[in-house]
Amino acid sequence: MTAEIAMRIGMAAGQVFHRGAHRNRAVIGKDTRLSGYMLEQALTAGFLSVGVDVFLLGPIPTPAVGFLTRSMRADVGVMISASHNPYEDNGIKLFGPDGFKLSDTVETEIQALVMAPSDLVLADAAAIGRAQRLDDGQGRYIEAVKASAPRGLDLSDLKVVIDCANGAAYKVAPTVLTELGAEVIRVGVAPDGFNINGNCGSTHPGVLQEQVVAHHAHIGIGLDGDADRVIIVDETGAVIDGDQLMATIADQWTQSGLLSGGGVVATVMSNLGLERYLDARRLKLVRTQVGDRYVLERMRADGYNLGGEQSGHIIMTDHATTGDGLMAALQALSVLIRTGRPASELFRAFEPVPQLLKNVRVADANQALHAASLVKAIASAEARLGKSGRILVRKSGTEPLIRVMAEGDNCDLVHSVVDQIIEAIPRQAA
């Protein structure tokens, strides 16, 4: 990800989303990585050069970009972030005018232009775009988050620890909780360009767990670098994942008549315990491939309003166009207030089935996946598990890794079949 590539992406996206004779506009947000400054300027140059005006949002959560793209009637939205990755990484997420992430088809069209810059058409001198800062972007998003909570939500009886991962929500998340009345203990709110996700946030919850116990807080909330995912920590310091959170919200929404579609959309990584929990309540669990975008596509296609991932992407299409960690946290807090039960009871909706995930680094993931030895080992492992569990072997979408996951009622058997499969993966030089 270089400045040149970012500029080309701006040019290509601007060209693809150039709609009609009006002045087209893009909104650009970012997290707190040092490289965000560079990529922000490069993207801006790209958009301006093809005649698209740019509104710069500064550090702001990913879901805020989706919200503001639609709210401001922008033609395209951009978030500069590598989500939960360390500061050395960065990436670009694109949103269409409806505020939703782009389809594979549109992304492929933009990618083709990036790879063929001679097909990019520069604006005439008089039509070059203009750039300006949007000073109230965070404030607009804060109001949208509060509006997503049940009417009259009052958190004045709660002590909450919030870990913002030194990321995009370091201002907005504590502000929302404080304005709703909570006593807030802040963690990960001092970004310096290098410390985003550094031993903090949803992927490194140790400090959050310690702070919840030390301050005798009712609950802890851990966001990732761009705040589109969340984990919960109960009052004992135990971590609650996205599966448990989806189960709790689904149950509450069912009782309130708010759940649409008769179930929840999740990925193949969600625990079998969640599926059994929902089935016992005559609710469906619809599984998709890994990735919040695929969850969202299925939700929109089939009329579901709740979905997400075990990792903490919780998507509530009645309120947001993408996963929103802060909005999901408010749903959790509202249930906590309404029931009066401690988090350690409330968010243990089901007993998770033993699940094990291991990663193997390889030189060529596609080649490794199709190796005869691996195919045979997977078939053998599935026969051993039978109907009491399931196996998932897939390649990582971002690294040269093979991910091996198994789950089942017998913990020892789960560990055995995972090791059996890993042993069969060709040991290539990686």
Order of alpha helices (4+ residues) and beta strands (2+ residues): alpha-beta-alpha-beta-alpha-beta-beta-alpha-beta-alpha-beta-alpha-beta-alpha-beta-beta-beta-alpha-beta-alpha-beta-alpha-beta-beta-alpha-alpha-beta-alpha-alpha-beta-beta-alpha
